[in-house]
Amino acid sequence: MFAEQHPEFSNLNPKAVVMDLALTYHPSICECVARALRIADRFHAHDYVIKSVQAIRKSIRSPLSPQAKP
């Protein structure tokens, strides 16, 4: 386990952790600093918002006539 290999993390007592949203990081964060609030870094939060807006835009645009699409 990560905490066993890095005991210095158990001495930390952060209130929040800014992190990448990749699922591979979550187990280590939960193990080492379970009480800390997890905050998505702005790059990944922005990326998720843009992807969601693009998906909505495409779903609304697809049934439109070719003249209405532009």
Secondary structure, DSSP 8 states (H G I E B T S, - for coil): -HHHH-THHHH---SEEEE---TTTHHHHHHH-TTSEEEE-HHHHHHHHHHHHHHHHHHHHTTS-TTT--
